[in-house]
């Protein structure tokens, strides 16, 4: 049983447009990791390459040069914490918003398929009902892992921007067999599956709402996938969400040997 998180590979700093916390800096993040016995942390700011057409107004300024500015913010003292520089890119309209060349300059890359709040960019406008959204999540997951690009799939099947109740309604539309098909494909294509604490922080004390997350990740476990842990923190007070990821792994019997080691 894990006593402390092995890593947190999904952390945004205030360099990313999604973070508005001036204290969300590399220096503060590694200090937190040292104090909470997290040996490895990864910075995963959003990126959309200039070379890839189709960026939204929100994404366009967050190009590869922009995210690499994080290297100038690394403090000389990392307090014994191993720091990795990755990115969270986008999968939209059947394309990944990062070139292979730039991917290879990073320590790892997270790619989500579930930013469905970006209607028209990620979620097609004609996918409206819970069933249609669920079908899209299955289709896009299979398409994404087949690209052999992502180190890990960020917040898989977690429809971003929806209420916890609607998240459950959507994932309840996905059968065990469909999940097994998706996670078997992830194993075959060596795409790790992220246990993202932010995705179930609101549901943690609600057994009915947590049941859907537990069903999905139990199937992923049984399919033999590799996992990663992530807080998806956008502010310092969200870094603790990675401990929920660890606790869920313990609850589901996912041992340390099943986690990605970069």
Kinemage of the C-alpha trace (Angstrom):
@kinemage 1
@onewidth
@group {chain A} dominant
@subgroup {mainchain}
@vectorlist {calphas} color= white
{ca unk a 1} P 0.000 0.000 0.000
{ca unk a 2} L 1.333 3.422 -0.952
{ca unk a 3} L 1.824 5.675 2.063
{ca unk a 4} L 2.630 8.719 -0.082
{ca unk a 5} L 2.095 9.574 -3.751
{ca unk a 6} L 4.834 8.229 -6.016
{ca unk a 7} L 4.576 11.299 -8.201
{ca unk a 8} L 2.298 14.077 -9.365
{ca unk a 9} L 2.611 14.428 -13.129
{ca unk a 10} L -0.279 16.836 -13.684
{ca unk a 11} L 0.474 20.257 -12.234
{ca unk a 12} L -0.181 23.619 -13.887
{ca unk a 13} L 1.739 26.729 -12.933
{ca unk a 14} L 0.617 30.333 -13.283
{ca unk a 15} L 2.407 30.360 -16.640
{ca unk a 16} L -0.657 28.486 -17.908
{ca unk a 17} L -3.807 30.442 -18.752
{ca unk a 18} L -5.858 28.058 -16.614
{ca unk a 19} L -4.114 29.131 -13.389
{ca unk a 20} L -4.819 32.435 -11.697
{ca unk a 21} L -2.860 31.770 -8.512
{ca unk a 22} L 0.271 33.964 -8.325
{ca unk a 23} L 1.691 31.527 -5.772
{ca unk a 24} L 1.483 28.582 -8.171
{ca unk a 25} L 5.193 28.653 -9.044
{ca unk a 26} L 7.757 25.918 -9.511
{ca unk a 27} L 9.511 26.977 -6.323
{ca unk a 28} L 6.368 26.618 -4.226
{ca unk a 29} L 5.358 23.381 -5.932
{ca unk a 30} L 8.668 21.622 -5.233
{ca unk a 31} L 8.637 22.914 -1.665
{ca unk a 32} L 5.162 21.410 -1.204
{ca unk a 33} L 6.335 18.124 -2.731
{ca unk a 34} L 9.315 17.942 -0.384
{ca unk a 35} L 7.144 18.639 2.658
{ca unk a 36} L 4.600 15.983 1.613
{ca unk a 37} L 7.079 13.289 0.561
{ca unk a 38} L 6.277 13.344 -3.148
{ca unk a 39} L 9.572 12.361 -4.807
{ca unk a 40} L 8.711 13.381 -8.399
{ca unk a 41} L 6.574 16.202 -9.759
{ca unk a 42} L 5.844 17.168 -13.330
{ca unk a 43} L 4.819 20.524 -14.761
{ca unk a 44} L 2.088 20.067 -17.378
{ca unk a 45} L 1.082 23.455 -18.714
{ca unk a 46} L -1.282 23.659 -21.690
{ca unk a 47} L 0.242 23.836 -25.155
{ca unk a 48} L -0.948 24.176 -28.745
{ca unk a 49} L 1.891 24.220 -31.264
{ca unk a 50} L 2.030 27.065 -33.784
{ca unk a 51} L 2.677 24.403 -36.424
{ca unk a 52} L -0.737 22.817 -35.790
{ca unk a 53} L -3.678 24.799 -37.243
{ca unk a 54} L -6.974 25.257 -35.457
{ca unk a 55} L -6.025 26.731 -32.067
{ca unk a 56} L -8.737 28.591 -30.213
{ca unk a 57} L -8.145 32.162 -29.046
{ca unk a 58} L -7.495 30.744 -25.561
{ca unk a 59} L -4.956 28.218 -26.783
{ca unk a 60} L -3.132 30.283 -29.419
{ca unk a 61} L -0.779 32.193 -27.051
{ca unk a 62} L 0.187 28.967 -25.283
{ca unk a 63} L 2.617 27.670 -27.869
{ca unk a 64} L 5.724 25.559 -27.342
{ca unk a 65} L 8.050 28.499 -26.714
{ca unk a 66} L 5.599 29.748 -24.098
{ca unk a 67} L 5.603 26.540 -22.052
{ca unk a 68} L 9.381 26.205 -22.276
{ca unk a 69} L 9.679 29.492 -20.396
{ca unk a 70} L 9.113 27.346 -17.311
{ca unk a 71} L 12.739 26.221 -17.503
{ca unk a 72} L 13.852 29.742 -16.608
{ca unk a 73} L 11.742 29.541 -13.448
{ca unk a 74} L 13.353 26.434 -11.977
{ca unk a 75} L 14.964 27.370 -8.646
{ca unk a 76} L 18.504 26.208 -7.811
{ca unk a 77} L 17.282 24.280 -4.764
{ca unk a 78} L 14.722 21.566 -5.544
{ca unk a 79} L 14.722 20.271 -1.949
{ca unk a 80} L 15.562 16.773 -3.189
{ca unk a 81} L 12.490 16.611 -5.450
{ca unk a 82} L 12.861 15.288 -8.993
{ca unk a 83} L 11.322 17.800 -11.397
{ca unk a 84} L 10.043 16.811 -14.849
{ca unk a 85} L 8.932 19.185 -17.580
{ca unk a 86} L 5.972 17.907 -19.558
{ca unk a 87} L 2.861 19.415 -21.102
{ca unk a 88} L -0.859 18.922 -21.482
{ca unk a 89} L -1.757 19.288 -25.125
{ca unk a 90} L -5.145 18.879 -26.808
{ca unk a 91} L -6.883 16.280 -28.946
{ca unk a 92} L -9.414 18.100 -31.060
{ca unk a 93} L -10.973 17.544 -34.439
{ca unk a 94} L -9.048 14.329 -34.892
{ca unk a 95} L -5.623 15.927 -34.416
{ca unk a 96} L -3.140 16.295 -31.581
{ca unk a 97} L -2.031 19.889 -31.003
{ca unk a 98} L 1.686 19.120 -30.574
{ca unk a 99} L 4.271 17.965 -33.074
{ca unk a 100} L 6.212 14.755 -32.547
{ca unk a 101} L 9.449 16.741 -32.571
{ca unk a 102} L 8.306 18.946 -29.706
{ca unk a 103} L 6.865 15.992 -27.832
{ca unk a 104} L 10.296 14.413 -27.877
{ca unk a 105} L 11.831 17.503 -26.256
{ca unk a 106} L 9.678 16.981 -23.170
{ca unk a 107} L 9.899 14.419 -20.386
{ca unk a 108} L 6.311 13.309 -21.017
{ca unk a 109} L 3.061 14.481 -22.587
{ca unk a 110} L -0.472 14.282 -21.221
{ca unk a 111} L -3.286 14.272 -23.757
{ca unk a 112} L -6.950 14.486 -22.752
{ca unk a 113} L -9.944 13.495 -24.847
{ca unk a 114} L -12.509 14.840 -22.399
{ca unk a 115} L -12.349 18.650 -22.573
{ca unk a 116} L -15.960 18.618 -23.700
{ca unk a 117} L -16.542 22.117 -22.323
{ca unk a 118} L -14.719 23.248 -25.479
{ca unk a 119} L -17.791 22.765 -27.639
{ca unk a 120} L -17.008 22.984 -31.327
{ca unk a 121} L -13.276 22.613 -30.736
{ca unk a 122} L -13.272 19.281 -28.887
{ca unk a 123} L -16.878 18.128 -28.541
{ca unk a 124} L -18.784 18.250 -31.849
{ca unk a 125} L -21.800 20.534 -31.628
{ca unk a 126} L -24.174 17.738 -32.609
{ca unk a 127} L -23.247 15.625 -29.541
{ca unk a 128} L -25.860 16.856 -27.095
{ca unk a 129} L -27.414 14.030 -25.088
{ca unk a 130} L -25.631 12.065 -22.378
{ca unk a 131} L -25.556 9.019 -24.659
{ca unk a 132} L -24.065 11.025 -27.513
{ca unk a 133} L -21.388 12.484 -25.229
{ca unk a 134} L -20.590 9.026 -23.852
{ca unk a 135} L -20.269 7.627 -27.377
{ca unk a 136} L -17.965 10.504 -28.277
{ca unk a 137} L -15.750 9.790 -25.253
{ca unk a 138} L -15.384 6.141 -26.277
{ca unk a 139} L -14.702 6.980 -29.927
{ca unk a 140} L -12.208 9.741 -29.151
{ca unk a 141} L -10.377 7.624 -26.564
{ca unk a 142} L -9.841 4.796 -29.045
{ca unk a 143} L -8.765 7.236 -31.735
{ca unk a 144} L -6.347 9.006 -29.388
{ca unk a 145} L -4.576 5.920 -28.041
{ca unk a 146} L -4.197 4.534 -31.569
{ca unk a 147} L -1.941 7.530 -32.400
{ca unk a 148} L 0.840 6.170 -30.135
{ca unk a 149} L 1.555 9.713 -28.984
{ca unk a 150} L 0.467 10.268 -25.386
{ca unk a 151} L 2.537 9.241 -22.398
{ca unk a 152} L -0.725 9.216 -20.446
{ca unk a 153} L -4.364 10.011 -21.103
{ca unk a 154} L -5.332 12.899 -18.836
{ca unk a 155} L -8.606 12.624 -16.858
{ca unk a 156} L -9.975 9.801 -19.047
{ca unk a 157} L -13.751 9.709 -19.553
{ca unk a 158} L -14.223 12.621 -17.161
{ca unk a 159} L -16.425 15.123 -19.006
{ca unk a 160} L -14.880 18.421 -17.993
{ca unk a 161} L -17.261 21.202 -17.045
{ca unk a 162} L -20.183 18.980 -16.044
{ca unk a 163} L -21.674 18.543 -12.586
{ca unk a 164} L -20.765 15.408 -10.625
{ca unk a 165} L -24.287 14.103 -11.203
{ca unk a 166} L -24.014 14.619 -14.954
{ca unk a 167} L -20.563 13.014 -15.003
{ca unk a 168} L -22.144 9.925 -13.456
{ca unk a 169} L -25.038 9.988 -15.922
{ca unk a 170} L -22.644 10.133 -18.870
{ca unk a 171} L -20.269 7.428 -17.646
{ca unk a 172} L -23.241 5.220 -16.726
{ca unk a 173} L -23.962 5.160 -20.473
{ca unk a 174} L -20.621 3.405 -21.069
{ca unk a 175} L -20.789 -0.357 -20.602
{ca unk a 176} L -18.184 -2.499 -18.888
{ca unk a 177} L -17.383 -4.070 -22.253
{ca unk a 178} L -16.819 -0.656 -23.851
{ca unk a 179} L -14.482 0.366 -21.031
{ca unk a 180} L -12.614 -2.930 -21.318
{ca unk a 181} L -12.196 -2.441 -25.059
{ca unk a 182} L -10.807 1.056 -24.508
{ca unk a 183} L -8.416 0.118 -21.723
{ca unk a 184} L -7.180 -2.970 -23.536
{ca unk a 185} L -6.333 -0.671 -26.463
{ca unk a 186} L -4.508 1.682 -24.087
{ca unk a 187} L -2.443 -1.226 -22.780
{ca unk a 188} L -1.604 -2.385 -26.295
{ca unk a 189} L -0.549 1.114 -27.350
{ca unk a 190} L 1.314 1.774 -24.081
{ca unk a 191} L -0.715 4.801 -23.095
{ca unk a 192} L -0.877 5.157 -19.319
{ca unk a 193} L -4.139 6.030 -17.588
{ca unk a 194} L -4.227 8.973 -15.208
{ca unk a 195} L -5.806 8.794 -11.771
{ca unk a 196} L -6.718 12.472 -11.571
{ca unk a 197} L -7.654 13.557 -8.052
{ca unk a 198} L -9.356 16.747 -9.189
{ca unk a 199} L -11.878 14.689 -11.159
{ca unk a 200} L -13.353 13.102 -8.057
{ca unk a 201} L -12.512 15.605 -5.306
{ca unk a 202} L -16.130 16.803 -5.162
{ca unk a 203} L -17.460 13.232 -5.150
{ca unk a 204} L -14.987 11.718 -2.684
{ca unk a 205} L -17.405 11.619 0.251
{ca unk a 206} L -20.385 10.540 -1.858
{ca unk a 207} L -20.256 6.736 -2.345
{ca unk a 208} L -22.942 6.768 -5.038
{ca unk a 209} L -21.080 9.281 -7.171
{ca unk a 210} L -17.702 7.596 -6.547
{ca unk a 211} L -19.051 4.244 -7.711
{ca unk a 212} L -18.713 5.223 -11.368
{ca unk a 213} L -15.052 6.187 -10.965
{ca unk a 214} L -14.353 2.972 -9.089
{ca unk a 215} L -16.041 0.871 -11.770
{ca unk a 216} L -14.054 2.484 -14.554
{ca unk a 217} L -10.645 2.289 -12.871
{ca unk a 218} L -11.276 -1.262 -11.674
{ca unk a 219} L -11.810 -2.285 -15.292
{ca unk a 220} L -8.640 -0.426 -16.284
{ca unk a 221} L -6.777 -2.282 -13.520
{ca unk a 222} L -8.057 -5.630 -14.727
{ca unk a 223} L -7.069 -4.797 -18.307
{ca unk a 224} L -3.450 -4.434 -17.201
{ca unk a 225} L -2.878 -0.776 -17.986
{ca unk a 226} L -0.134 1.350 -16.478
{ca unk a 227} L -1.274 4.289 -14.340
{ca unk a 228} L -0.077 7.766 -13.414
{ca unk a 229} L -1.077 10.009 -10.515
{ca unk a 230} L -2.053 13.641 -10.911
{ca unk a 231} L -3.544 16.432 -8.849
{ca unk a 232} L -4.378 18.592 -11.886
{ca unk a 233} L -3.625 21.477 -9.541
{ca unk a 234} L -4.125 24.997 -10.837
{ca unk a 235} L -3.503 26.559 -7.420
{ca unk a 236} L -1.398 25.687 -4.394
{ca unk a 237} L -4.410 24.606 -2.356
{ca unk a 238} L -5.269 21.983 -5.010
{ca unk a 239} L -1.955 20.098 -4.830
{ca unk a 240} L -3.409 17.865 -2.122
{ca unk a 241} L -5.757 16.303 -4.675
{ca unk a 242} L -2.978 13.934 -5.676
{ca unk a 243} L -3.446 12.208 -2.332
{ca unk a 244} L -6.996 11.337 -3.390
{ca unk a 245} L -5.469 9.623 -6.419
{ca unk a 246} L -3.214 7.604 -4.136
{ca unk a 247} L -6.084 6.721 -1.824
{ca unk a 248} L -8.235 5.539 -4.724
{ca unk a 249} L -5.368 3.393 -5.995
{ca unk a 250} L -5.061 1.832 -2.550
{ca unk a 251} L -8.822 1.285 -2.359
{ca unk a 252} L -8.793 -0.522 -5.697
{ca unk a 253} L -5.671 -2.555 -4.959
{ca unk a 254} L -3.522 -0.894 -7.609
{ca unk a 255} L 0.040 -1.464 -6.420
{ca unk a 256} L 3.178 0.585 -6.981
{ca unk a 257} L 4.331 -1.850 -9.665
{ca unk a 258} L 1.426 -0.706 -11.876
{ca unk a 259} L 2.560 2.917 -12.054
{ca unk a 260} L 4.642 4.549 -14.740
{ca unk a 261} L 8.239 5.305 -13.780
{ca unk a 262} L 9.769 7.981 -15.994
